[in-house]
Amino acid sequence: MKGDFSELRFDPARHFSRVLQQQGRVQLDSDWNEQASIVLHHLHALARDLFGPHGGPAASGFRIEPVAGVDGGIEDLRIGAGRYYVDGILCENEADVSYRNQPDYGAAGDGPGPEGPPFLVFLDVWERFVSPVEDDSIREVALGGPDTSARARVVWQVRTYPLERGDDGMEPPWTAIVDRLQGARAGRLRARGAYEGLDSHLYRVEIHHGGGDGEPGTFKWSRDNASTAYPIERFDADVVTLATHGEGLIQGAVVEVECEAFILGDTLRRPDPPPLLEVAALDRGAQVVTLRGDQDAFAELRESASLLRVWDGTGPIQGRWTSLEAGIEVQFTQERYRSGDYWLLAARPEVGLRWPADAGGEPRAVSPAGIRHHYAPLAIVPAGDGGTAVIDCRRLLPGH
């Protein structure tokens, strides 16, 4: 959630049932957002209790049907319209849709179809932050330009996982498949510091490249939760033309070109993230930004570039304490992480850095705040019979 928040502090372990506003008090975004999180937590828990880890009320919801090609093999998959719940999260498919033309498929219409059987078909569900910069319909035009609130949106993607030929059931076990899909999530972060800054900030520390296999990982950080971003109108070579004025940009700033093809890419087949770049030159009047860096590494993603996001710094993932700014330090507990993992650090003048401590008062090693992916098996397409047979793995509510 890369929004301009004062803090995101909902904790289900505190068992708060609602937020109660008091008369004559200051209104904070964190209170309103916590109320929404309390209600959402209740609804997700209720749905999990009713459906289990995944399930649905209708026989057609997310039903998988192979579409045979001219050679008798599988050309595509048909995903049935309806509703399905994954870890209590409601997934809605308004109409039958093909595998290649899913609404949130990273390469909609042009991506590869499913591989040859046998394979598992599963549902990947996660929540995406949507700002007025990304969806202008959120903005109230009567205000003359300023934005107000943002949105969180459920993203679902039907994907495939290859199985060994001859498997009659779900092999390898579903838990092992989930472990592979989740990737390296054991890495944690510690943070400390008296915080010497003069303003309140919500720092975001995010993994850029997870590293591994002898390659060092990198992270990036922002003092405003990476909420400063500008829509891209055109991207030619190393020059970006923005759709709005880049008031917050300065020469030498660290920026990231966000690409839909990467954000919505396949969990198993996602390429390395586009490299972080530097603002080499800036023409605010023409809304043109010249970038410095290795553009060749993401040339194939240039057509899907959507935003230019600003970061305040970057560095290598290492085991020792690393300084950010204003007395804040972070420490990574291992070398391998997953791109996109992030932590939020609330810093307040004269109060310091809000970070949990262990019984001895030392900074606690904390798991990433997100992005949290949720998975559910939908079907197995076994080998033989041209791959047209399907083993339904959905859990359907009795009587529906």
C-alpha positions as CSV (number, residue, x, y, z in Angstrom):
1,M,0.0,0.0,0.0
2,K,2.1,2.9,-1.3
3,G,-0.2,5.7,-0.2
4,D,0.4,8.9,1.7
5,F,-0.5,7.5,5.2
6,S,0.5,8.7,8.6
7,E,0.6,5.1,9.8
8,L,-1.0,1.7,9.2
9,R,-1.3,0.1,12.6
10,F,-4.1,-2.5,12.6
11,D,-3.1,-5.5,14.7
12,P,-5.6,-8.4,14.9
13,A,-3.9,-9.7,18.1
14,R,-5.2,-6.6,20.0
15,H,-8.8,-7.7,19.4
16,F,-10.2,-4.2,18.7
17,S,-13.8,-4.5,17.5
18,R,-14.3,-0.9,16.3
19,V,-12.9,2.6,16.3
20,L,-14.9,5.1,18.4
21,Q,-14.6,8.8,17.3
22,Q,-14.8,11.4,20.1
23,Q,-16.2,14.9,19.9
24,G,-13.8,17.8,19.4
25,R,-10.9,15.5,18.5
26,V,-8.4,15.6,15.6
27,Q,-9.4,13.3,12.8
28,L,-6.6,11.0,11.5
29,D,-6.4,8.9,8.4
30,S,-4.9,6.0,10.6
31,D,-8.1,5.8,12.7
32,W,-10.4,5.6,9.6
33,N,-8.1,3.0,8.0
34,E,-8.0,1.0,11.1
35,Q,-11.8,0.8,11.3
36,A,-11.9,-0.5,7.7
37,S,-9.2,-3.1,8.6
38,I,-11.2,-4.2,11.6
39,V,-14.3,-4.8,9.6
40,L,-12.4,-6.5,6.8
41,H,-10.6,-8.8,9.3
42,H,-14.0,-9.8,10.7
43,L,-15.4,-10.6,7.2
44,H,-12.3,-12.6,6.1
45,A,-12.4,-14.6,9.3
46,L,-16.1,-15.3,8.9
47,A,-15.6,-16.5,5.3
48,R,-12.7,-18.7,6.3
49,D,-14.8,-20.3,9.0
50,L,-17.6,-21.0,6.6
51,F,-15.6,-22.1,3.5
52,G,-12.3,-23.2,5.0
53,P,-9.0,-22.1,3.3
54,H,-10.9,-21.9,0.0
55,G,-14.4,-22.5,-1.3
56,G,-17.3,-21.2,-3.3
57,P,-21.1,-21.2,-3.3
58,A,-21.8,-22.0,-7.0
59,A,-20.7,-24.9,-9.2
60,S,-19.7,-22.6,-12.0
61,G,-17.6,-20.2,-10.1
62,F,-14.0,-20.5,-11.4
63,R,-14.7,-23.9,-12.9
64,I,-11.9,-24.8,-15.3
65,E,-12.7,-26.3,-18.7
66,P,-9.9,-27.0,-21.3
67,V,-10.5,-25.7,-24.8
68,A,-9.2,-28.1,-27.4
69,G,-7.1,-26.8,-30.3
70,V,-7.1,-28.0,-33.9
71,D,-4.4,-30.6,-33.1
72,G,-6.4,-32.1,-30.3
73,G,-4.2,-30.6,-27.6
74,I,-5.2,-27.8,-25.2
75,E,-5.4,-24.4,-26.9
76,D,-6.8,-22.5,-23.9
77,L,-8.7,-22.8,-20.6
78,R,-12.2,-21.4,-19.9
79,I,-12.7,-19.9,-16.4
80,G,-16.3,-20.0,-15.3
81,A,-18.2,-17.0,-14.0
82,G,-19.0,-16.8,-10.4
83,R,-17.6,-16.2,-6.9
84,Y,-14.9,-18.0,-5.0
85,Y,-13.2,-17.4,-1.6
86,V,-9.5,-17.8,-0.9
87,D,-8.4,-17.3,2.7
88,G,-11.7,-15.4,3.2
89,I,-11.0,-13.0,0.3
90,L,-13.9,-12.7,-2.2
91,C,-12.9,-13.3,-5.8
92,E,-15.5,-12.3,-8.4
93,N,-15.5,-13.3,-12.1
94,E,-18.4,-11.5,-13.8
95,A,-18.4,-13.5,-17.0
96,D,-16.8,-16.7,-18.5
97,V,-13.3,-15.7,-19.6
98,S,-10.4,-17.5,-21.3
99,Y,-7.0,-18.1,-19.6
100,R,-5.3,-15.6,-22.0
101,N,-7.8,-12.9,-21.5
102,Q,-8.1,-12.7,-17.7
103,P,-8.8,-9.1,-16.5
104,D,-5.6,-9.1,-14.5
105,Y,-3.4,-11.2,-16.7
106,G,0.0,-9.5,-17.2
107,A,0.0,-10.2,-20.9
108,A,-3.7,-10.0,-21.6
109,G,-4.6,-11.5,-25.0
110,D,-0.9,-12.0,-26.1
111,G,0.5,-14.2,-23.4
112,P,1.3,-17.9,-23.7
113,G,-1.5,-20.4,-23.1
114,P,-1.3,-23.3,-20.6
115,E,1.5,-25.8,-21.0
116,G,0.9,-29.4,-22.0
117,P,-0.6,-31.7,-19.3
118,P,-0.4,-32.8,-16.7
119,F,-0.6,-29.5,-14.8
120,L,-2.4,-28.0,-11.8
121,V,-4.6,-24.9,-12.3
122,F,-4.5,-22.7,-9.2
123,L,-5.8,-19.3,-8.2
124,D,-3.4,-16.5,-7.0
125,V,-5.1,-13.7,-5.0
126,W,-3.6,-10.5,-3.6
127,E,-4.5,-7.0,-2.9
128,R,-3.3,-4.0,-4.9
129,F,-3.1,-0.3,-4.0
130,V,-4.8,1.9,-6.5
131,S,-4.2,5.7,-6.3
132,P,-5.8,8.5,-8.3
133,V,-2.6,8.6,-10.3
134,E,-3.3,5.1,-11.5
135,D,-7.1,5.4,-11.8
136,D,-8.2,8.9,-12.4
137,S,-11.9,8.0,-11.9
138,I,-11.2,8.0,-8.2
139,R,-10.5,11.8,-8.3
140,E,-13.3,14.2,-7.7
141,V,-13.1,16.6,-10.7
142,A,-15.1,19.3,-8.9
143,L,-12.1,19.9,-6.6
144,G,-10.1,21.0,-9.6
145,G,-7.2,18.5,-9.4
146,P,-6.3,17.5,-5.8
147,D,-6.7,13.9,-4.9
148,T,-8.5,12.6,-1.8
149,S,-8.6,8.9,-0.9
150,A,-7.2,5.8,-2.7
151,R,-8.5,2.3,-3.0
152,A,-7.4,-1.3,-2.4
153,R,-8.3,-3.8,-5.1
154,V,-8.5,-7.6,-5.1
155,V,-6.4,-9.0,-7.9
156,W,-7.0,-12.7,-8.9
157,Q,-5.0,-14.6,-11.5
158,V,-5.6,-18.2,-12.7
159,R,-2.2,-19.8,-13.2
160,T,-0.8,-23.3,-14.0
161,Y,1.8,-25.4,-12.2
162,P,3.5,-28.3,-14.1
163,L,3.1,-31.8,-12.7
164,E,5.1,-34.9,-13.4
165,R,3.5,-37.2,-16.1
166,G,1.7,-40.1,-14.6
167,D,0.6,-38.2,-11.4
168,D,-2.9,-39.3,-10.6
169,G,-3.4,-36.9,-7.8
170,M,-2.1,-33.6,-6.6
171,E,1.7,-34.3,-6.7
172,P,3.8,-32.7,-5.4
173,P,1.5,-32.0,-2.3
174,W,-0.3,-28.8,-2.3
175,T,1.6,-27.5,0.7
176,A,4.9,-28.0,-1.2
177,I,3.5,-26.2,-4.2
178,V,2.5,-23.2,-2.0
179,D,5.9,-23.1,-0.4
180,R,7.5,-22.8,-3.9
181,L,5.0,-20.2,-4.9
182,Q,5.6,-18.1,-1.8
183,G,9.4,-18.3,-2.5
184,A,11.9,-17.2,0.1
185,R,9.9,-15.5,2.8
186,A,12.0,-16.4,5.9
187,G,13.9,-13.1,5.7
188,R,13.1,-10.6,8.4
189,L,14.1,-7.0,9.3
190,R,15.2,-5.2,12.4
191,A,15.0,-1.4,12.8
192,R,16.4,1.0,15.4
193,G,17.2,4.6,16.0
194,A,16.4,7.6,18.1
195,Y,15.2,9.4,15.0
196,E,16.6,12.9,14.6
197,G,14.2,14.2,12.0
198,L,12.0,17.2,12.4
199,D,8.9,15.8,10.6
200,S,6.7,12.7,11.1
201,H,7.3,10.1,8.3
202,L,6.1,6.6,7.4
203,Y,9.3,5.0,6.1
204,R,9.0,2.1,3.6
205,V,11.8,-0.3,3.2
206,E,11.2,-2.6,0.3
207,I,13.2,-5.4,-1.3
208,H,14.1,-4.5,-4.9
209,H,16.0,-7.6,-6.0
210,G,15.8,-10.6,-3.7
211,G,19.3,-11.9,-4.6
212,G,20.5,-15.5,-4.3
213,D,22.6,-17.9,-6.3
214,G,25.7,-15.8,-5.7
215,E,23.9,-12.5,-6.7
216,P,23.6,-9.9,-4.0
217,G,20.2,-8.5,-3.1
218,T,19.2,-4.9,-3.0
219,F,16.6,-2.8,-1.2
220,K,15.1,0.7,-1.6
221,W,13.6,3.0,0.9
222,S,11.3,6.0,1.0
223,R,10.4,8.4,3.8
224,D,6.8,8.9,2.4
225,N,5.9,5.2,1.9
226,A,6.9,5.6,-1.8
227,S,3.7,7.5,-2.4
228,T,5.3,10.0,-4.8
229,A,4.7,8.7,-8.4
230,Y,3.9,10.3,-11.7
231,P,2.0,8.7,-14.7
232,I,4.0,8.1,-17.8
233,E,2.7,9.4,-21.1
234,R,5.5,8.3,-23.3
235,F,8.8,6.4,-22.9
236,D,11.4,6.7,-25.7
237,A,15.0,5.4,-25.1
238,D,16.1,7.1,-21.9
239,V,13.6,9.9,-22.0
240,V,10.3,9.8,-20.1
241,T,7.5,12.2,-20.8
242,L,5.2,12.6,-17.8
243,A,1.4,13.2,-18.0
244,T,1.7,15.7,-15.1
245,H,4.3,18.1,-13.7
246,G,7.0,16.4,-11.7
247,E,7.1,18.9,-8.8
248,G,8.8,16.4,-6.4
249,L,11.5,15.3,-8.8
250,I,15.1,16.6,-8.5
251,Q,18.2,15.8,-10.5
252,G,20.0,12.8,-9.0
253,A,16.8,11.3,-7.6
254,V,16.4,7.5,-7.5
255,V,13.4,6.5,-9.5
256,E,11.7,3.2,-10.6
257,V,9.8,2.7,-13.8
258,E,6.8,0.6,-12.8
259,C,5.6,-1.8,-15.5
260,E,2.3,-3.6,-15.6
261,A,3.9,-6.7,-17.2
262,F,6.1,-7.1,-14.2
263,I,3.6,-6.2,-11.5
264,L,1.0,-8.7,-12.9
265,G,3.6,-11.2,-14.0
266,D,3.5,-14.9,-13.3
267,T,4.5,-15.8,-9.8
268,L,6.7,-18.7,-11.0
269,R,8.1,-17.1,-14.1
270,R,8.5,-13.5,-13.1
271,P,11.7,-11.9,-14.5
272,D,14.1,-9.8,-12.5
273,P,12.7,-6.4,-11.6
274,P,13.5,-3.4,-13.8
275,P,16.7,-1.7,-12.5
276,L,16.5,1.4,-10.4
277,L,17.5,4.5,-12.3
278,E,18.7,8.1,-11.7
279,V,17.3,11.4,-12.9
280,A,20.0,12.8,-15.1
281,A,18.2,15.8,-16.4
282,L,14.8,17.4,-15.8
283,D,12.6,19.8,-17.8
284,R,9.5,20.5,-15.7
285,G,7.9,22.8,-18.2
286,A,7.9,20.1,-20.9
287,Q,7.3,17.4,-18.3
288,V,10.3,15.5,-19.6
289,V,12.7,13.5,-17.5
290,T,16.0,12.0,-18.8
291,L,17.1,8.9,-17.0
292,R,20.6,7.5,-16.4
293,G,21.0,3.7,-16.0
294,D,20.7,0.4,-17.8
295,Q,17.6,0.8,-19.9
296,D,18.4,-2.3,-22.0
297,A,17.6,-4.6,-19.1
298,F,13.9,-3.7,-19.2
299,A,13.5,-2.7,-22.9
300,E,10.8,-5.4,-23.4
301,L,8.7,-3.9,-20.6
302,R,8.9,-0.4,-21.9
303,E,5.5,-0.6,-23.7
304,S,3.8,-1.5,-20.4
305,A,5.5,1.3,-18.4
306,S,2.9,3.1,-16.3
307,L,4.4,5.1,-13.5
308,L,7.7,6.8,-12.5
309,R,8.0,6.2,-8.8
310,V,10.4,8.2,-6.6
311,W,12.6,6.6,-3.9
312,D,14.9,8.3,-1.4
313,G,17.7,5.8,-1.4
314,T,18.9,2.3,-2.1
315,G,21.5,-0.2,-0.8
316,P,22.7,-3.8,-0.7
317,I,21.1,-6.4,1.6
318,Q,23.6,-7.3,4.3
319,G,23.7,-8.7,7.8
320,R,25.1,-5.6,9.5
321,W,23.2,-2.5,10.5
322,T,22.7,-0.1,7.6
323,S,22.0,3.6,8.0
324,L,19.1,5.2,6.2
325,E,18.9,8.7,7.5
326,A,18.2,10.8,10.6
327,G,19.5,8.1,12.9
328,I,17.4,5.3,11.5
329,E,19.2,1.9,10.9
330,V,17.9,-1.4,9.5
331,Q,19.4,-4.9,9.6
332,F,18.4,-7.8,7.3
333,T,18.5,-11.2,9.0
334,Q,19.5,-13.2,5.9
335,E,20.7,-12.7,2.3
336,R,17.8,-14.0,0.2
337,Y,14.4,-12.2,0.0
338,R,11.6,-11.9,-2.5
339,S,11.2,-8.8,-4.7
340,G,8.3,-6.6,-3.3
341,D,8.6,-7.6,0.3
342,Y,8.3,-4.5,2.4
343,W,8.2,-3.1,6.0
344,L,6.8,0.2,7.4
345,L,8.6,2.3,10.0
346,A,6.6,5.1,11.7
347,A,9.0,7.8,12.8
348,R,7.9,10.7,15.1
349,P,9.9,13.7,16.3
350,E,10.8,13.5,20.1
351,V,9.1,10.1,20.2
352,G,11.4,8.2,18.0
353,L,11.0,5.1,15.8
354,R,8.0,2.9,16.5
355,W,9.3,-0.6,16.2
356,P,8.5,-3.7,18.3
357,A,11.1,-4.9,20.8
358,D,11.7,-8.3,22.4
359,A,11.7,-9.0,26.2
360,G,15.2,-7.7,26.5
361,G,14.4,-4.4,24.8
362,E,16.2,-5.2,21.6
363,P,14.6,-4.6,18.2
364,R,12.6,-7.6,17.1
365,A,13.2,-9.3,13.8
366,V,9.8,-8.8,11.9
367,S,8.4,-10.6,8.9
368,P,7.4,-8.5,5.8
369,A,4.1,-6.6,6.0
370,G,3.4,-7.8,2.4
371,I,2.7,-8.3,-0.4
372,R,0.6,-11.3,0.8
373,H,-0.4,-13.7,-1.9
374,H,-3.1,-16.3,-1.2
375,Y,-3.4,-19.5,-3.3
376,A,-6.1,-22.1,-3.9
377,P,-6.1,-25.2,-6.2
378,L,-8.9,-25.2,-8.9
379,A,-8.3,-28.2,-11.1
380,I,-5.8,-30.8,-12.3
381,V,-5.6,-31.5,-16.0
382,P,-4.0,-35.0,-16.3
383,A,-2.1,-36.5,-19.1
384,G,-4.0,-38.6,-21.7
385,D,-7.3,-38.1,-23.4
386,G,-5.8,-35.1,-25.2
387,G,-5.7,-33.2,-21.9
388,T,-9.5,-32.5,-22.1
389,A,-10.4,-34.3,-18.8
390,V,-10.3,-32.3,-15.6
391,I,-10.1,-33.2,-11.9
392,D,-12.0,-30.5,-10.1
393,C,-10.2,-29.4,-6.9
394,R,-12.6,-26.7,-5.8
395,R,-14.5,-26.9,-2.5
396,L,-18.2,-26.2,-3.1
397,L,-20.7,-25.3,-0.4
398,P,-23.2,-28.2,0.0
399,G,-26.6,-27.5,-1.5
400,H,-25.2,-25.2,-4.2
